[in-house]
Amino acid sequence: MTQPAETMDTHVLQRTADHLAERYTGMFSPETIERYVFESYTTLSRTAKVRTHLASTATHFADSRLRALALAEGKIDSPVPQVLFVCVHNIGRSQIAAALLSHHAGNEVEVRSAGSLPQSEVHPLVVEALAERRIDLSEAYPKPLTDDVVRASDYVITMGCGDACPVYPGKRYLDWEIHDPAIEDLDGVRAIVEDIDTRVQKLLTRIRD
């Protein structure tokens, strides 16, 4: 008899928690890691349209959050600056900015993106416009804004999400006023990508100085 998808996902998540417990030995308890894994799954499941790869996506998200938490608590060190882009839905502006900064900076920075009210998938026209620049967003997915990723960041760039992002001392906060690509056609999205690209390259210059 075929197991229900939820049961199969539970098995995958438990194996993930065990694997991450080995990776973060001495940093977090197995109970904390298990909580992060299952919480990440539950959070992403609220907006997921397709559940086929939900467990593996939640695995990636939980690992990213645990790494951010370890950085924020000084349990691991990063040789590069941590940059976080935040917009409302994490399907357009913040995804574009994160992808472009990663493209230009390579291993010089560690980049994350998040949304104050994330939706289910990256906007198709955003994926198309970045594909024209040979930047692949096929594996990207919207992520909720969590406290751990903010605390881990050196630079926090908000993009139309208002006051949703918590403020911590010692961070560099920037706010970019950028049109929402969700209400644009392809040419409009291309213009937004160009605008963000200019800002991202200026940000990279600032980081390097």
VEXLUMDREN-786233 format. One record per residue: x, y, z of N, C-alpha, C in turn; residue number from 0; residue in three letters. Coordinates in nm, 3 decimals. Each point is the difference from the previous one (the first is absolute). Example, Ala and Ser with C-alpha at 12.3 -4.5 7.8 and 13.67 -1.06 7.14 Angstrom:
// VEXLUMDREN-786233
> n_x  n_y  n_z  ca_x  ca_y  ca_z  c_x  c_y  c_z  dolum  seke
> 1.319  -0.569  0.780  -0.089  0.119  0.000  0.090  0.120  0.000  0  ALA
> -0.035  0.105  -0.072  0.082  0.119  0.006  -0.077  0.109  0.073  1  SER
END
This chain:
// VEXLUMDREN-786233
> n_x  n_y  n_z  ca_x  ca_y  ca_z  c_x  c_y  c_z  dolum  seke
> 0.085  -0.120  0.000  -0.085  0.120  0.000  0.089  0.126  0.000  0  MET
> -0.034  0.094  -0.085  0.076  0.124  -0.007  -0.026  0.086  0.122  1  THR
> 0.106  0.052  0.060  -0.015  0.085  0.117  -0.052  0.137  -0.040  2  GLN
> -0.082  0.065  0.085  -0.041  0.138  -0.029  0.122  0.091  -0.009  3  PRO
> -0.012  0.104  -0.081  0.113  0.092  -0.021  0.046  0.060  0.131  4  ALA
> -0.095  0.032  0.090  0.038  0.061  0.127  0.085  -0.094  0.084  5  GLU
> -0.036  -0.132  -0.005  0.078  -0.099  0.076  0.140  -0.014  -0.056  6  THR
> 0.010  -0.004  -0.133  0.131  -0.008  -0.065  0.083  0.123  0.033  7  MET
> -0.063  0.118  -0.002  0.072  0.123  0.032  0.051  -0.002  0.144  8  ASP
> -0.080  -0.055  0.091  0.043  -0.008  0.140  0.128  -0.081  0.013  9  THR
> 0.005  -0.113  -0.074  0.122  -0.082  0.003  0.119  0.077  -0.054  10  HIS
> -0.020  0.072  -0.111  0.108  0.079  -0.060  0.046  0.108  0.096  11  VAL
> -0.093  0.069  0.063  0.034  0.107  0.093  0.074  -0.052  0.122  12  LEU
> -0.038  -0.117  0.047  0.070  -0.057  0.115  0.143  -0.036  -0.035  13  GLN
> 0.019  -0.057  -0.120  0.137  -0.029  -0.045  0.080  0.128  -0.017  14  ARG
> -0.066  0.104  -0.051  0.066  0.130  -0.014  0.044  0.054  0.135  15  THR
> -0.089  -0.008  0.098  0.034  0.049  0.134  0.119  -0.075  0.058  16  ALA
> 0.004  -0.131  -0.022  0.113  -0.080  0.049  0.130  0.042  -0.068  17  ASP
> -0.008  0.023  -0.132  0.119  0.039  -0.075  0.050  0.138  0.044  18  HIS
> -0.094  0.094  0.017  0.040  0.135  0.042  0.051  0.001  0.144  19  LEU
> -0.050  -0.092  0.082  0.050  -0.010  0.137  0.148  -0.036  0.001  20  ALA
> 0.042  -0.080  -0.096  0.142  -0.033  -0.011  0.079  0.122  -0.047  21  GLU
> -0.056  0.073  -0.097  0.070  0.117  -0.053  0.018  0.108  0.105  22  ARG
> -0.102  0.018  0.083  0.004  0.107  0.100  0.025  -0.052  0.141  23  TYR
> 0.072  -0.112  0.007  0.036  -0.055  0.130  0.078  0.103  0.083  24  THR
> -0.040  0.015  0.125  0.067  0.096  0.088  -0.052  0.141  -0.011  25  GLY
> -0.086  0.025  -0.099  -0.059  0.133  -0.016  -0.145  0.004  0.047  26  MET
> -0.078  -0.099  -0.046  -0.141  -0.004  0.036  -0.038  -0.142  0.042  27  PHE
> -0.098  -0.009  0.085  -0.047  -0.131  0.044  -0.080  -0.067  -0.111  28  SER
> -0.007  -0.134  0.001  -0.083  -0.070  -0.100  -0.146  0.047  0.003  29  PRO
> -0.048  0.036  0.118  -0.139  0.046  0.012  -0.021  0.133  -0.072  30  GLU
> 0.097  0.091  0.015  -0.009  0.129  -0.070  0.003  -0.020  -0.150  31  THR
> 0.088  -0.086  -0.046  0.012  -0.025  -0.144  -0.127  -0.064  -0.054  32  ILE
> -0.055  -0.095  0.071  -0.125  -0.064  -0.043  -0.112  0.103  -0.008  33  GLU
> -0.005  0.089  0.099  -0.104  0.104  0.000  0.015  0.091  -0.122  34  ARG
> 0.122  0.039  -0.032  0.024  0.085  -0.117  -0.043  -0.070  -0.128  35  TYR
> 0.031  -0.127  -0.012  -0.033  -0.074  -0.122  -0.151  -0.010  -0.019  36  VAL
> -0.071  -0.042  0.103  -0.145  -0.017  -0.014  -0.073  0.134  -0.006  37  PHE
> 0.052  0.099  0.070  -0.059  0.134  -0.008  0.017  0.058  -0.139  38  GLU
> 0.117  -0.021  -0.061  0.025  0.049  -0.136  -0.095  -0.066  -0.099  39  SER
> -0.022  -0.129  0.018  -0.093  -0.073  -0.087  -0.142  0.056  0.014  40  TYR
> -0.045  0.017  0.124  -0.135  0.051  0.024  -0.018  0.139  -0.059  41  THR
> 0.102  0.085  0.017  -0.008  0.137  -0.050  -0.010  0.003  -0.152  42  THR
> 0.084  -0.077  -0.068  -0.001  -0.001  -0.147  -0.127  -0.067  -0.054  43  LEU
> -0.055  -0.094  0.075  -0.118  -0.073  -0.049  -0.123  0.090  -0.007  44  SER
> 0.003  0.111  0.075  -0.116  0.089  0.000  -0.023  0.068  -0.134  45  ARG
> 0.107  0.019  -0.076  -0.013  0.069  -0.130  0.035  -0.088  -0.119  46  THR
> 0.046  -0.121  0.024  0.046  -0.086  -0.110  -0.116  -0.044  -0.088  47  ALA
> 0.011  0.023  -0.131  -0.099  -0.050  -0.095  0.029  -0.144  -0.037  48  LYS
> 0.127  -0.033  -0.013  0.042  -0.135  -0.035  0.079  -0.056  0.118  49  VAL
> -0.040  -0.118  0.046  0.061  -0.056  0.120  0.101  -0.109  -0.032  50  ARG
> 0.026  -0.024  -0.129  0.086  -0.111  -0.040  0.138  0.009  0.063  51  THR
> 0.059  0.118  0.000  0.136  0.018  0.052  0.002  0.081  0.130  52  HIS
> -0.113  0.003  0.068  -0.011  0.085  0.118  0.097  -0.041  0.110  53  LEU
> 0.018  -0.129  0.021  0.090  -0.046  0.106  0.144  0.041  -0.028  54  ALA
> 0.043  -0.013  -0.127  0.138  0.037  -0.032  0.018  0.152  0.007  55  SER
> -0.103  0.076  -0.040  0.008  0.145  0.011  0.007  0.043  0.146  56  THR
> -0.081  -0.064  0.084  0.003  0.030  0.143  0.135  -0.036  0.062  57  ALA
> 0.061  -0.106  -0.050  0.134  -0.039  0.046  0.100  0.111  -0.026  58  THR
> -0.002  0.053  -0.122  0.090  0.110  -0.038  -0.026  0.122  0.085  59  HIS
> -0.127  0.033  0.021  -0.037  0.118  0.077  0.044  -0.014  0.146  60  PHE
> -0.022  -0.117  0.058  0.040  -0.023  0.139  0.151  0.010  0.016  61  ALA
> 0.074  -0.056  -0.095  0.146  0.006  0.006  0.049  0.144  -0.008  62  ASP
> -0.062  0.078  -0.089  0.037  0.140  -0.016  -0.029  0.078  0.129  63  SER
> -0.114  -0.027  0.062  -0.035  0.068  0.124  0.094  -0.038  0.114  64  ARG
> 0.035  -0.127  0.008  0.092  -0.045  0.105  0.138  0.063  -0.018  65  LEU
> 0.045  0.009  -0.123  0.128  0.065  -0.025  -0.007  0.147  0.041  66  ARG
> -0.111  0.066  -0.034  -0.017  0.141  0.038  0.000  0.014  0.152  67  ALA
> -0.069  -0.090  0.068  -0.005  0.006  0.147  0.139  -0.021  0.060  68  LEU
> 0.075  -0.094  -0.057  0.137  -0.025  0.049  0.088  0.122  -0.021  69  ALA
> -0.017  0.069  -0.112  0.076  0.122  -0.025  -0.042  0.110  0.098  70  LEU
> -0.130  0.015  0.020  -0.050  0.105  0.088  0.048  -0.019  0.143  71  ALA
> 0.012  -0.125  0.043  0.041  -0.030  0.137  0.151  -0.017  0.015  72  GLU
> 0.074  0.023  -0.108  0.145  -0.008  0.007  0.054  -0.141  0.012  73  GLY
> -0.079  -0.099  -0.040  0.045  -0.139  0.011  0.081  -0.043  -0.121  74  LYS
> -0.015  0.073  -0.108  0.087  -0.016  -0.117  0.035  0.138  -0.050  75  ILE
> 0.111  0.010  -0.072  0.044  0.127  -0.057  -0.017  -0.003  -0.151  76  ASP
> -0.027  0.116  -0.056  -0.008  0.011  -0.145  0.111  0.093  -0.048  77  SER
> 0.076  -0.040  -0.101  0.105  0.086  -0.053  -0.054  0.110  -0.092  78  PRO
> -0.131  -0.006  -0.030  -0.058  0.097  -0.095  -0.122  0.067  0.062  79  VAL
> -0.035  0.121  -0.048  -0.120  0.068  0.050  -0.128  -0.078  -0.032  80  PRO
> -0.098  0.016  0.088  -0.132  -0.063  -0.016  -0.099  0.107  -0.044  81  GLN
> -0.069  -0.025  -0.112  -0.093  0.098  -0.056  -0.138  -0.061  -0.011  82  VAL
> -0.100  0.074  0.047  -0.139  -0.046  -0.005  -0.085  0.101  -0.076  83  LEU
> -0.075  -0.048  -0.098  -0.097  0.082  -0.073  -0.141  -0.040  0.041  84  PHE
> -0.082  0.098  0.032  -0.136  -0.027  0.047  -0.100  0.081  -0.081  85  VAL
> -0.104  -0.066  -0.051  -0.114  0.069  -0.058  -0.126  -0.065  0.056  86  CYS
> -0.116  0.034  -0.051  -0.123  -0.049  0.059  -0.019  -0.149  -0.026  87  VAL
> 0.002  -0.040  -0.127  -0.037  -0.137  -0.034  0.118  -0.092  -0.033  88  HIS
> 0.120  0.056  -0.013  0.119  -0.077  -0.035  -0.018  -0.079  -0.130  89  ASN
> -0.071  0.062  -0.094  -0.017  -0.063  -0.131  0.057  0.086  -0.112  90  ILE
> 0.044  0.123  0.036  0.047  0.091  -0.104  0.124  0.076  0.038  91  GLY
> -0.017  0.117  0.061  0.111  0.091  0.024  0.115  -0.063  0.080  92  ARG
> -0.032  -0.061  0.113  0.107  -0.056  0.084  0.067  -0.120  -0.067  93  SER
> -0.077  -0.077  -0.077  0.059  -0.112  -0.074  0.095  0.051  -0.108  94  GLN
> -0.042  0.105  -0.071  0.084  0.060  -0.103  0.131  0.050  0.061  95  ILE
> -0.012  0.076  0.109  0.119  0.059  0.063  0.095  -0.107  0.050  96  ALA
> -0.054  -0.102  0.065  0.086  -0.107  0.052  0.071  -0.073  -0.113  97  ALA
> -0.073  -0.027  -0.108  0.060  -0.071  -0.113  0.108  0.083  -0.067  98  ALA
> -0.025  0.129  -0.017  0.099  0.086  -0.066  0.124  0.019  0.086  99  LEU
> -0.019  0.018  0.132  0.118  0.016  0.086  0.082  -0.128  0.002  100  LEU
> -0.065  -0.113  0.008  0.073  -0.127  -0.005  0.075  -0.015  -0.131  101  SER
> -0.064  0.043  -0.108  0.061  -0.009  -0.134  0.126  0.087  -0.008  102  HIS
> -0.009  0.123  0.049  0.113  0.092  -0.011  0.109  -0.027  0.104  103  HIS
> -0.040  -0.039  0.119  0.097  -0.012  0.110  0.059  -0.138  0.014  104  ALA
> -0.069  -0.101  -0.047  0.051  -0.136  0.018  0.014  -0.035  0.146  105  GLY
> 0.119  -0.042  0.039  0.025  -0.041  0.139  0.040  0.116  0.092  106  ASN
> -0.007  0.123  -0.051  0.038  0.116  0.082  -0.103  0.033  0.107  107  GLU
> -0.125  -0.043  -0.021  -0.106  0.026  0.097  -0.086  -0.126  0.013  108  VAL
> -0.076  -0.005  0.108  -0.102  -0.104  0.017  -0.134  0.072  -0.002  109  GLU
> -0.088  -0.043  -0.089  -0.123  0.075  -0.028  -0.123  -0.083  0.035  110  VAL
> -0.098  0.068  0.061  -0.130  -0.061  0.027  -0.110  0.096  -0.042  111  ARG
> -0.119  -0.054  -0.019  -0.117  0.084  -0.025  -0.117  -0.057  0.078  112  SER
> -0.099  0.087  0.027  -0.116  -0.043  0.077  -0.116  0.095  -0.027  113  ALA
> -0.119  -0.041  0.042  -0.118  0.084  -0.017  -0.078  0.012  0.129  114  GLY
> -0.056  0.117  0.023  -0.082  0.018  0.120  -0.132  -0.076  -0.011  115  SER
> -0.048  -0.017  -0.122  -0.121  -0.080  -0.027  0.027  -0.084  -0.125  116  LEU
> 0.083  -0.104  0.011  0.041  -0.074  -0.120  -0.116  -0.070  -0.070  117  PRO
> 0.011  -0.006  -0.132  -0.099  -0.073  -0.080  0.057  -0.135  -0.042  118  GLN
> -0.062  -0.063  -0.097  0.030  -0.141  -0.027  0.117  -0.023  -0.094  119  SER
> 0.025  0.090  -0.095  0.106  -0.026  -0.097  0.054  0.132  -0.056  120  GLU
> 0.124  -0.005  -0.046  0.061  0.118  -0.062  -0.077  0.035  -0.127  121  VAL
> -0.020  0.131  -0.020  -0.079  0.045  -0.115  0.063  -0.048  -0.130  122  HIS
> -0.080  -0.061  -0.089  0.055  -0.056  -0.125  0.074  0.102  -0.086  123  PRO
> -0.046  0.124  -0.005  0.069  0.099  -0.081  0.135  0.039  0.060  124  LEU
> 0.010  -0.008  0.132  0.130  0.023  0.065  0.097  -0.110  -0.038  125  VAL
> -0.048  -0.124  0.003  0.083  -0.113  -0.041  0.045  0.018  -0.145  126  VAL
> -0.093  0.042  -0.086  0.032  0.018  -0.143  0.100  0.113  -0.021  127  GLU
> -0.021  0.112  0.067  0.089  0.115  -0.020  0.141  -0.030  0.048  128  ALA
> 0.014  -0.074  0.107  0.134  -0.035  0.048  0.063  -0.110  -0.085  129  LEU
> -0.082  -0.088  -0.055  0.052  -0.104  -0.091  0.063  0.065  -0.123  130  ALA
> -0.053  0.115  -0.041  0.058  0.073  -0.113  0.142  0.046  0.032  131  GLU
> 0.030  0.013  0.129  0.135  0.038  0.044  0.081  -0.123  0.044  132  ARG
> -0.050  -0.116  -0.035  0.065  -0.128  0.034  0.009  -0.021  0.151  133  ARG
> -0.102  0.045  0.070  -0.011  -0.022  0.144  -0.119  -0.092  0.023  134  ILE
> 0.024  -0.114  0.059  -0.101  -0.104  0.014  -0.071  0.011  0.136  135  ASP
> -0.130  0.022  -0.004  -0.080  0.007  0.122  -0.092  -0.122  0.015  136  LEU
> 0.028  -0.106  -0.074  -0.089  -0.116  0.002  -0.008  -0.066  0.137  137  SER
> 0.104  0.015  0.081  0.000  -0.062  0.133  -0.039  0.099  0.110  138  GLU
> -0.027  0.123  -0.036  -0.033  0.102  0.100  -0.144  -0.019  0.050  139  ALA
> -0.025  0.037  0.123  -0.134  -0.012  0.057  -0.020  0.112  0.103  140  TYR
> -0.122  0.047  0.016  -0.027  0.105  0.099  0.020  -0.051  0.142  141  PRO
> 0.060  0.084  0.083  0.031  -0.038  0.139  -0.055  0.106  0.094  142  LYS
> -0.056  -0.040  0.112  -0.047  0.097  0.097  0.114  0.069  0.072  143  PRO
> -0.023  0.124  0.038  0.099  0.075  0.077  0.003  -0.055  0.142  144  LEU
> 0.117  -0.043  0.044  0.017  -0.054  0.135  0.105  0.081  0.075  145  THR
> -0.012  -0.001  0.130  0.089  0.079  0.084  0.146  -0.042  -0.017  146  ASP
> 0.024  -0.131  -0.017  0.137  -0.048  -0.007  0.076  0.056  -0.118  147  ASP
> -0.066  0.012  -0.117  0.072  0.051  -0.117  0.030  0.149  0.012  148  VAL
> -0.088  0.073  0.068  0.027  0.142  0.022  0.119  0.015  0.094  149  VAL
> 0.000  -0.074  0.108  0.108  0.009  0.098  0.136  -0.037  -0.059  150  ARG
> -0.001  -0.090  -0.099  0.126  -0.045  -0.061  0.055  0.099  -0.102  151  ALA
> -0.081  0.097  -0.041  0.037  0.086  -0.113  0.085  0.119  0.043  152  SER
> 0.091  0.038  -0.089  0.075  0.124  0.014  -0.072  0.114  -0.072  153  ASP
> -0.060  -0.032  -0.114  -0.077  0.097  -0.079  -0.143  -0.053  -0.015  154  TYR
> -0.098  0.086  0.027  -0.141  -0.035  -0.020  -0.060  0.104  -0.092  155  VAL
> -0.044  -0.046  -0.118  -0.057  0.092  -0.100  -0.147  -0.031  -0.014  156  ILE
> -0.084  0.095  0.041  -0.144  -0.018  -0.014  -0.047  0.064  -0.130  157  THR
> -0.104  -0.061  -0.057  -0.046  0.041  -0.132  -0.152  -0.001  -0.002  158  MET
> -0.058  0.101  0.064  -0.145  0.013  -0.004  -0.074  -0.080  0.105  159  GLY
> 0.068  -0.043  0.108  -0.069  -0.079  0.102  -0.027  0.081  0.126  160  CYS
> 0.021  0.131  -0.005  -0.033  0.085  0.113  0.081  -0.031  0.123  161  GLY
> -0.068  -0.009  0.114  0.068  -0.020  0.129  0.001  -0.147  0.043  162  ASP
> -0.020  -0.091  -0.094  -0.012  -0.141  0.036  0.131  -0.059  0.050  163  ALA
> 0.111  0.059  -0.036  0.131  -0.057  0.034  0.047  0.050  0.137  164  CYS
> 0.030  -0.090  0.092  0.050  0.045  0.131  0.134  0.070  -0.013  165  PRO
> 0.023  0.094  0.090  0.123  0.080  -0.003  0.090  -0.039  0.115  166  VAL
> 0.124  -0.033  -0.033  0.100  -0.036  0.101  0.119  0.094  -0.014  167  TYR
> 0.062  0.034  0.111  0.119  0.086  -0.007  0.115  -0.071  -0.071  168  PRO
> 0.082  0.080  -0.067  0.117  -0.055  -0.066  -0.024  -0.044  -0.143  169  GLY
> -0.125  0.002  -0.045  -0.030  -0.036  -0.139  -0.003  0.126  -0.086  170  LYS
> 0.026  -0.016  -0.127  -0.013  0.110  -0.094  -0.132  -0.018  -0.075  171  ARG
> -0.093  0.092  0.022  -0.132  -0.010  -0.061  -0.012  0.099  -0.116  172  TYR
> -0.051  -0.050  -0.111  -0.028  0.083  -0.116  -0.142  -0.028  -0.045  173  LEU
> -0.066  0.101  -0.056  -0.134  -0.021  -0.054  -0.001  0.048  -0.145  174  ASP
> -0.034  -0.092  -0.090  -0.004  0.032  -0.143  -0.145  0.010  -0.045  175  TRP
> -0.036  0.114  -0.057  -0.134  0.018  -0.056  0.001  -0.051  -0.144  176  GLU
> -0.061  -0.115  -0.019  0.003  -0.065  -0.131  -0.141  -0.048  -0.034  177  ILE
> -0.040  0.016  -0.126  -0.132  -0.045  -0.045  -0.013  -0.152  0.018  178  HIS
> -0.122  -0.042  0.022  -0.029  -0.143  0.019  -0.011  -0.068  -0.137  179  ASP
> 0.086  -0.098  -0.031  -0.008  -0.066  -0.130  -0.127  -0.082  -0.020  180  PRO
> -0.071  -0.029  0.108  -0.122  -0.081  -0.012  -0.109  0.071  -0.080  181  ALA
> 0.010  0.132  -0.014  -0.102  0.074  -0.074  0.052  0.050  -0.134  182  ILE
> 0.112  -0.054  -0.044  0.063  0.045  -0.124  -0.005  -0.109  -0.107  183  GLU
> 0.013  0.043  -0.127  0.022  -0.096  -0.108  0.149  -0.030  -0.008  184  ASP
> 0.041  -0.080  -0.098  0.140  -0.042  -0.007  0.094  0.119  -0.017  185  LEU
> -0.038  0.096  -0.084  0.087  0.118  -0.017  0.013  0.077  0.132  186  ASP
> -0.109  0.010  0.073  0.005  0.066  0.129  0.089  -0.073  0.099  187  GLY
> -0.007  -0.131  -0.002  0.085  -0.080  0.089  0.147  0.017  -0.038  188  VAL
> 0.027  0.003  -0.129  0.138  0.022  -0.046  0.054  0.133  0.051  189  ARG
> -0.085  0.104  -0.002  0.043  0.131  0.049  0.028  -0.005  0.151  190  ALA
> -0.082  -0.074  0.073  0.021  -0.014  0.144  0.130  -0.075  0.027  191  ILE
> 0.025  -0.104  -0.078  0.125  -0.076  0.015  0.120  0.092  -0.024  192  VAL
> -0.010  0.085  -0.100  0.110  0.093  -0.031  0.021  0.098  0.115  193  GLU
> -0.110  0.051  0.055  0.007  0.092  0.114  0.067  -0.068  0.120  194  ASP
> -0.045  -0.121  0.032  0.056  -0.073  0.114  0.146  -0.034  -0.026  195  ILE
> 0.033  -0.034  -0.123  0.139  -0.035  -0.033  0.093  0.118  0.028  196  ASP
> -0.043  0.120  -0.037  0.081  0.120  0.027  0.021  0.018  0.150  197  THR
> -0.106  -0.016  0.077  0.008  0.016  0.145  0.088  -0.108  0.063  198  ARG
> -0.015  -0.122  -0.049  0.077  -0.112  0.054  0.150  0.021  -0.024  199  VAL
> 0.035  0.048  -0.118  0.142  0.022  -0.028  0.057  0.112  0.086  200  GLN
> -0.080  0.103  0.027  0.045  0.106  0.093  0.015  -0.055  0.141  201  LYS
> -0.093  -0.087  0.040  0.009  -0.063  0.132  0.126  -0.085  0.010  202  LEU
> 0.030  -0.074  -0.103  0.121  -0.084  0.000  0.125  0.084  0.012  203  LEU
> 0.002  0.113  -0.070  0.114  0.092  0.013  0.013  0.049  0.143  204  THR
> -0.113  0.032  0.063  0.001  0.045  0.139  0.051  -0.110  0.093  205  ARG
> -0.043  -0.122  -0.024  0.043  -0.113  0.084  0.150  -0.022  -0.015  206  ILE
> 0.050  0.016  -0.120  0.143  -0.026  -0.026  0.090  0.108  0.059  207  ARG
> -0.052  0.121  0.016  0.082  0.112  0.050  0.036  -0.018  0.148  208  ASP
END
